[in-house]
Amino acid sequence: MTSEGSEAPQFYTCICFMTDNIFLEDYKLHVRFESEQQFRLDYQALLMRLGCVTDQQFEDVLNKISQEVDRRKRLDVTSLERAASIKQIYRPLHPHVYNLQEAYLAPKLKQMVEYCRSSLASDEGLLEFLEEVAAQRVYRFPVFEKSFCDALVEELEHFEQSSAPKGRPNTMNNYGILLNELGFDEGFITPLREQYLHPLTSLLFPDCGGHCLDSHKAFVVKYDMNEDLDLSYHYDNAEVTLNVSLGKEFTEGNLYFGDMRQVPVSEAECTEVEHRVTEGLLHRGQHMHGALPISCGQRWNLIIWMRASHERNKLCPMCNRKPSLLEGHGFADGFTKHSEASCVLT
């Protein structure tokens, strides 16, 4: 985090964003695309085993990749255009939910943060406040009051029903909402990260940047019987992730966790973790995970990818290489040009 009075850093995106981790929904596969020749060598045989057997099917895959690369190249411009349009034409149903208030937070979370700020705080002591789950270093705790979750979901539904333009979080979530475009970053997500989540992650995840978080990407995802039902096995573009179940009424749809992304899928064993409304699951971004299908109802989740430039400037978590930077808007993908940037806790 930057010290008081210092200039806000410029954030960047790694150039691998244009080539890596492109999700082919029809085949549940993440791919890398630098050229058609490279792509054929790396993936054509695998795609054939997954059912992509005709020339037309392969051409369809190439077209979808081309569309996704074009979308990513235009992302900053289109996001700014959408945010400006939303600000001009959208009238919130519940304006109060855009600014964080302590009354929205679960008493248990406030108690945990108070402990973390004390001089005697330790990771062992903090663990006594957290509910133990089967997956390693995945922590569950209450985040919001139920009344706030209900109001937030009503606001999101109201936005979905409006004529305002909507940007989706990524190629895996077709019915989510980017919260920065809707105006949640400055008044809600940033103070939540800095004042309430950072004290927790500093103790729980100091080895993977939890003590140096300085940016984020926040969005909501929606699971519905007629839309997205589940989420494929993946890892996040984050150092630490918070996933909060906001509602509504649904059955099943638990999360499942494997191992860290460096462990081959064939060697990983997955553990199912129940996701409860108002509660959050806090985990390392590089921890492989997914969401099982809901069997009925509708579920909204708040996802906050929290990032530490001090860590990711050394090694991009998505391409596993030293990042080559592209200038970005806002927090971009959390990279800065200061690879040895100091970490000042506040």
C-alpha positions, 0 to 999 in steps of 0.5 A: 500500500502507498504511504500517506501523501505519496502519489498513486501508482500507475497500474499496468496489464501484462502483455500475456493478457492478449494471448494466454488463458483464453477459455473455450467454453464448448471444450472447457479448456483454457488455451494460449494463442500466439499464432495459428501455427503455434495453436495447431501444434499445441492444441489440435490433437487435444481438441480432437479428443474433446470432440472438435473433429471437423474443419468447420469446428476448428474454424469456429474455435479460431473465430471465437479466439479472434473475437476474444483477442479483439475484445481484450484489445478494446477492453479499456476503451469500451469499459470507460465508455460503458462506465460513462454511459452508466453514470449518465443514464442509470438511476440506482434503486438503493444508492446507499449500497454504493458506500461502505458502512460498518452497519453492513458488516457482520459483527464477527468480521469487525471482531476479527479486524479489531483483533488483527489491529491489536499488538498481540495479533498473530496468525494462530490467534486469528485462526481461532475466529475462523471456521475450519474447512477441509480445503487447505488454507481456505477460510470461511467467515461471515462478511455481511449482514443479510439485510445488506446482501438482500439490498445489494442483490436487489440493486444488481437485479435492477441494474440488469433490468435497465437499459444501461450497457453491461460489461461481463467479468470474463469469458467464464462468467457470462452473466456477471457485472463489473463493479467498477463500471457500476461505481462501487470501487471508490466508495465500497470495494477499496475501503473494504479491501484496505480497512477490513480485508487487508488486516486479515490477509496480512496475517493469513497470507504473508507468503503470497502478498497478503501483506502488500495488497494494493489493488483489486478487481471486483465483480459479481457472478450470477448462477441461474437455471437458464444461464450459467449453472457452474464454473469450470476448474480454474485459478484466479488472476489474484494473490488473494481472493474473497468469494462472498455468497450474496443470495438468493434462494438456491440449492447445491452449487458448492465450491470445490478446491484442488491444489495449487496451480503448479500441481498437475491436475492428475495429481490433485484431489478436490475437496467440496466446500459449502457456500453459505449466504452472507459468508465469504471464502478467503483463499489464495488466488493460485489455488485451483477451484471451481463451482458445482452446478446449482440444482434450482434457484438463483445465486449471486456471488461477490468476487474480489480479486486482490492483488499485490504489485510487489509480488506480481511485478516479479512473476506474472501469475497467469503466464509464469514469466516476468511481466511485459507491461501494457499501460492500463486504466484504473487498477488494470491487472495490478502490475506497476513498474516498480518491481521492488516497491516497498510494502507499507502497512497502514 
